[in-house]
Amino acid sequence: MTHAIDHPFRDPTAHDNPHRPDDLRRLRPEANPLASRIRLVVTDMDGTLLCPDHHLPEGLEPVLQTMAHRDIIFAPASGRQCAALAAQFPTVPGHSLIIAENGTNVVMDDELIYSAPLDPRVVRRTIIRVRELRAAGIDCAAVVCHPECGYVERDDEPFLREVTPYYLSHEITTDLLDTHNGAVCEGAVKVAIHCFDDAETVLAPRVADFAELCQVTVSGQHWIDMSNVGTNKGSALSQVQGRLGISRDETVVFGDYLNDLAMMDCATMSFAMANAHPQVIDKAAYLAPPNTEDGVVQVLSALLGL
């Protein structure tokens, strides 16, 4: 739980305004003994690093350059597929580490180092459930996610407009259960369900029974992900830390939504964005400044002493 007394951005006397920023100098190396030990920075994308227009914030490039010079690894961790994340960071200096598909697909220096395929039977049942929900009036659709491509059977422009930023590599098919003789259900790492209504209140209760078969995660205001049990951004980050010999004290994480909760346990310096889901704010050790367009840049600049 985030305690106000430990919080560099929370005024202990201002419970009605927990996002009021404090002095960023408290995070600088001369004031924070952990700052000089940072070896890994992991950040969520939408609602965290990205600006509201889905672009990277100004000021990020020199921060990444400094991190590379100091051998600090930077990694986006997102529900987006690897291809979409790689396209956003074509020239990230140093090691290339991507935690994609909410932790079900991890690539480092173009090598797949971790993957967690979903049971094909769960994939099929999810596709059928989504079809039933849509027939019942819930405006939703599924993306069957493979490491290289996402498959969809809905081709209307409003849906594809929502899918394309997250699944840059995707294929439209008439029947997910029949495409490639049913092979789409084999080897999928995740099924993402997009709902044009609020996913947490409208869609989640209608797929809650799937928790007996797989992990059900509300990953955004309009998205729910079905993945292998025990697979999430946190489990993927733990795999990375073990592979690289990096500890919690050497890791910084940033997040804003429920699919970021598991990452908060992997870093002593865990930051919730000021506009984060209440559960994430409660879980994180710190709150980032309330300027959601460059909050991550502000924090990293302070930690790096820039």
N, C-alpha and C positions, 0 to 999 in steps of 0.2 A: 504494500500500500504506500502511496506517496504521502509523506508527512510534510505538513507546511513548514515545520521547523528545519527540515533538511532541504527545502526547496529553494534553489537560487532564483526562481522567477515568481514565487508565490509569497505574497504578503501574509504572514500569520494572522494579522488582524483584519484582513479583508476577505472573509469567507464568501462574500457575495460577488467577488471579482477575482477568482483564482488565477486569471491569466495576466494580471498586471505584471509587466516585466521588471526585473531587478537589474542590478549592475552586472553586465556580462564579464567584467573583470574577475569575478569570482571563479570563472571557468578557466582563466588563463593559466599557463604552466606555472607561473610563480605563485599562484594561489591554490592550484589543484595538483596534488602529487601524482594523480593518475594521467594527467594530460600528456606528460612526456613518455608514457608507456604505450600509447595507442599504436596498435598494429593493424587494426581492421575496423572499417566504418561501413555499416550496412544500413541502407535507408529504403523505406517504402517509397513508392513513386506518387501515385494519384492521391492528392490531399496532403501530401507530406513534402516531397522534394519539388514536384512540379508546380508551376504557377496555375492559376485557374484556367488559363487558356491551353494547358497541357504542355507548355514549353519549359525548358530548363531555366532556372533563375539566373539573372545577371550576377556575375561575381563568382560563379561556380568554377569556371575554368582555372583561374589562378589558385584556387583552393585545391583542386585536383592535381595541379602541377606541383604544389608544395608537398602534398601527400605522397606523390610518386617519388619525389626527391628524397623523402624521408623513409621510403620503403613501407608506407602505410597503404594497405590494400583497400580499394573502394569497391563496394558491391551494391547494385540495385537489387532489391528483393520485392517481387511484385506478383500479382496474379496474372500479369501480362506474360505472353509467351516469350521465349528466348529471342526469336527473330525480331520482335517488336522492341525489346530492350536493347539489343545489339544495334539496332538502327538509331536509337537515341544517343548511344555512346560510341560512335564509330572511332573516336580517337582518344579514348581514355588512356592516359599514360600508365605505365607499370603493368602489373598483372591484370588480366581481364577476368573478372569473376561475376557471374550472373546467377542469381537465385530466382528462377522463373516458375510460373504456374503455381504460385503459393507454396513453393518448396518441394514440388514433386519432380523438378528438373533443374539440376545444377550443372553449369558449364564453367570450366576454368581454363583459360588460354586455349579456347576452342576444343577442349576435351570434356566429354561427358563424365563427370565424377560421381554423380548421384542421381538415381531415378527410382521412382516408386510407382510402377504400373498398378492400375486399378483392376479389380476382378471384372472380367468381361461380362459376367452375369449382372453385376451391379450397373455397369454401363447400359446394358439393354433395358433393365428395369427402370433406370432413370429416364431414358429416352421415352419409354412408354408412359411413365408418370407425367412427363412434361406435355406429351400429346393429350393426355386426359385432362390436365389442368387447363390447357388452352381451349379444349372443347367445352369446358365448363365455364369459360369466360375470363380466365386469367391470362392476360397478355404476356406470354413468356415463350422462350425458345432455348434450346440446348446448343452448346458448342462442345463437341467431343474433341478433347485436346490431346494431340500427340506431340512429342518433342519437336517435330519439324513442321506440323500443320494442324490447324483446327478445322473440323468438319461441321457444317451446318446444313440443315434442310429447309431453312426459311430464307427467302431471297428478297423480301421487301426492303425498300430503301431505308425506312426508319430503323429496322433491326440491324441491317448491315452497317449503318452509320454508327451504331453503338458498338458493334463487334470489331470493326476494322482497326481502331487505335490500339486495341489490346491484342488482337490476333491478326497481325499484319499478313502472315502467311495463312490463308484459309481457302477451303474448297467448298463450293456449294453443290449439294447433292439432292436428289429427289427423295431419297429414303435412307436415313442413317443406318437402319438395321440391315439393309440390303446392299449398300455400297461396297464395292470390291468383295462381293460374296460374303458380306458380313464381317470383313476383316477390320473395319473401322472400330469395332468394339474390342478388338484384340490390341494390346499394347498401349491403350490410352492411359495417360497419367492422371487425367482429371476430366470431369464433366462440369462445365460452367453453365449455369442457368441464368439467363438474363430475364428480369421482370420489369416491365415498364412502370409498375407500381412499386411501393416500398418493399424491398426484399425481406427485411427483418420482420415486418408485421403481416404482410400479405402472403409471401411465398414460404418463408421458413416454417410456419405451422403446418403447411400442407406437404412438407417433405420431412417432417421431424421423425417419422417412423423409420427413415433410412439410416438414422443414427445407429441402428442395430447392425447395419451392413457395411457402413463406411463412415468416414468423417464428414460431417456437414458443417460448412463454415460460411457465415455471412461475410463476404469479402468486400462489399461495397453497398452503397444505398440501393443499387439495382441488381446486385449479383449474389449468387450463392454457388459455392464450389463443393462438389462431391469428390473426395479423394480417398486414398488408402488410409486406413485407421492408423493414427499416430504420425501421419505425415503432414507437416505444416512448415511455415517459414522457420519456426524455432528448431524443429528437428533437423531441417536442412542446414541451418546455421551451426548447430552442434556438430554435424558431420564435417563441415568445413573447418571449424575450430580444431577438431580432433586431427584432421588430416594435416593442418598447417602448424599444429602445436601452439595455438593461440588461446589465451585464457579469457575469462569474463572481464577481468580487470584491464585487459588490453583491447577490449571491444567496445564500440559505440554503436547504438542502434537508434533509429528514428521511426516512428509509426503514428498512425492516426485511427486505424479501424480495427475491427474485431479479429481480422486475419493477421494482425500484427501482435496480438497479445502474447503468443508463445515466444516471440523474439525477445520480449522484455526480460525474460528469465536468463537470457544468454549474455547479458552485458551489465556490468556494474553501472555504467553510464547509459541508461536508457531514457530516451526523450519522447514524450508525447507532444504532438502538436497542439497549439492552443485551441484549435477547433476539433480536437479528437473526440471520439466516442467516450462517454464517461468511464466505461470500464478500462479503457486504455489509459486515461488520465490517472485513474486510481492505481493502476499497475505500475506505471512508469516511475522511475526515480526522480525525473525532472520534467518540467514543462519548458518547451521551446518558447521564444518570444512570440507575441501575438501577430506579427506580420507574417501571414501565411505565404507570402510570395518569396521570402528569402530567409525564413526562420532557420532552416538547416545550414545555410551559408553563414548566418550570424554566429550560430553555435560553433561550427567547425572553425571559423576564423578565430574565435576566442580560444578554443582548445589548442589551436596551432600557434597561438601568439602572433597572429597577423595584424 
